[in-house]
Amino acid sequence: MSSLVRFGGRLAVRLRSVTRPQAVVLMAILALCAGVWWSAASGNQGLALSFVATLLLAVLLGILHLSRWIGGVYRAHQNAHREIRTVVEQLQRRVVATVEKERLTAGDRHQELTRTVTRGLRQSGHGTDLLLRAQSREIEALVQLFQQFTPRAPMPSSGDFALNPTDLLDLLHLVRLRQPRLVVELGSGTSSVWLGYALEQHGGRLVSLDHDAGYARQTRAMLGAHGLNAVASVRHAPLRDLTANGKTYQWYDVDKLTDLTGIDLLLVDGPPEATGPDARYPALSVLAKRLAGTATVVLDDANRPDERDAVRRWTEEVPGLTEEQGLLGRHAVLAYSRTGAAVTV
Ligand SMILES: C[S@@+](CC[C@H](N)C(=O)[O-])C[C@H]1O[C@@H](n2cnc3c(N)ncnc32)[C@H](O)[C@@H]1O
């Protein structure tokens, strides 16, 4: 009984979901069934047979319709299947093409990276070689410097802002050979102490200028510690506007130089590059007339474009000034002779 109730429930649910044409067909079949039942009950066999025949025809038509519908559904399914297969194949082709492209790009990148790494390794190896060679040159120079003098206090560091040992070594070689009486240095520091020792040994004095009061004090203290006050002094000469060849530069206060004449050796190592372009160029515009009849000019950092340019302009503008062949380091050496005659060194 309960299964009958369940069947009834399910039937009611299905009947609620039938479409209008399905309901019409169902009603027609029910009407035909009712016609068969009624005509058979009323003994009208002919009419009952007609109803049965109509019912059979309706069932046959239904089966026909159903088979066509199933065929349509099957074809639609096949078409959908084909479309899905096409889409999947296209997707597969695209994925394979993308993967292949990425693989080729990654291969190219890998090759490029390998080349860059190889080049970098070669260059850094070369750079390390150069650095090692430069370091050994500076160590050799330092050993020679300390063989020349026995410092009375710890020596300040060379290199960086100060002259390199190779430049100091050549500078002291020039002092020994040319025996300058008056050395003027633009930019004080470690070099002032080394020059002080050299002048103490060979005779002569050093006047060093510094634009910075702090560094001037520091160099003065170093000279004092080394007992070199008798041969070397530091003047604080702040930077002022100076016009040379129609251009204005920041250069040492020229009032601090008025007593300096007959300079035998001029070391140009200031003002620092950071104070402005061509910072060291004005040196000879101001000091050429204060050089001795025969003098030497040393310019540090002559490997830099501004300093190379200064050397070129000086030799063009100052009669009797010629560049000498450098021995060591990065400085330039220039020989000056007021008469313009060649200088014997
Ligand atoms: C090239 S340095 C002069 C160095 C000096 N002739 C020597 O060889 O030791 C030029 C100026 O830079 C300043 N100076 C010196 N040492 C410095 C440092 N460590 N940092 C920044 N400026 C410095 C000083 O005012 C100095 O006059």
The ligand as a Tripos MOL2 file, in Angstrom:
@<TRIPOS>MOLECULE
LIG
   27    29     1     0     0
SMALL
NO_CHARGES

@<TRIPOS>ATOM
      1 C1         93.3290   66.1300   -2.7580 C.3       1 LIG1
      2 S1         93.2130   66.7360   -1.1320 S.3       1 LIG1
      3 C2         94.8600   67.1820   -0.8060 C.3       1 LIG1
      4 C3         95.6130   66.0290   -0.3450 C.3       1 LIG1
      5 C4         97.0480   66.2610   -0.0440 C.3       1 LIG1
      6 N1         97.7830   66.9590   -1.0830 N.3       1 LIG1
      7 C5         97.6790   64.8860    0.1950 C.2       1 LIG1
      8 O1         98.2490   64.3320   -0.7600 O.co2     1 LIG1
      9 O2         97.5530   64.3770    1.2790 O.co2     1 LIG1
     10 C6         92.4800   68.3310   -1.4110 C.3       1 LIG1
     11 C7         91.7130   68.8770   -0.2210 C.3       1 LIG1
     12 O3         90.7470   67.9460    0.1710 O.3       1 LIG1
     13 C8         90.4950   68.0610    1.5400 C.3       1 LIG1
     14 N2         90.6300   66.7460    2.1260 N.ar      1 LIG1
     15 C9         91.7330   66.1750    2.5930 C.ar      1 LIG1
     16 N3         91.4470   64.9260    3.0340 N.ar      1 LIG1
     17 C10        90.1380   64.7430    2.8350 C.ar      1 LIG1
     18 C11        89.2280   63.6880    3.0850 C.ar      1 LIG1
     19 N4         89.6440   62.5520    3.6000 N.pl3     1 LIG1
     20 N5         87.9380   63.8530    2.7330 N.ar      1 LIG1
     21 C12        87.4940   65.0020    2.1940 C.ar      1 LIG1
     22 N6         88.3200   66.0440    1.9360 N.ar      1 LIG1
     23 C13        89.6070   65.9190    2.2450 C.ar      1 LIG1
     24 C14        91.4750   69.0560    2.1040 C.3       1 LIG1
     25 O4         90.8370   70.2980    2.2910 O.3       1 LIG1
     26 C15        92.5060   69.1250    0.9880 C.3       1 LIG1
     27 O5         93.0730   70.4150    0.9040 O.3       1 LIG1
@<TRIPOS>BOND
     1     1     2 1
     2     2     3 1
     3     2    10 1
     4     3     4 1
     5     4     5 1
     6     5     6 1
     7     5     7 1
     8     7     8 2
     9     7     9 1
    10    10    11 1
    11    11    12 1
    12    11    26 1
    13    12    13 1
    14    13    14 1
    15    13    24 1
    16    14    15 ar
    17    14    23 ar
    18    15    16 ar
    19    16    17 ar
    20    17    18 ar
    21    17    23 ar
    22    18    19 1
    23    18    20 ar
    24    20    21 ar
    25    21    22 ar
    26    22    23 ar
    27    24    25 1
    28    24    26 1
    29    26    27 1
@<TRIPOS>SUBSTRUCTURE
     1 LIG1         1 GROUP 0 **** ****
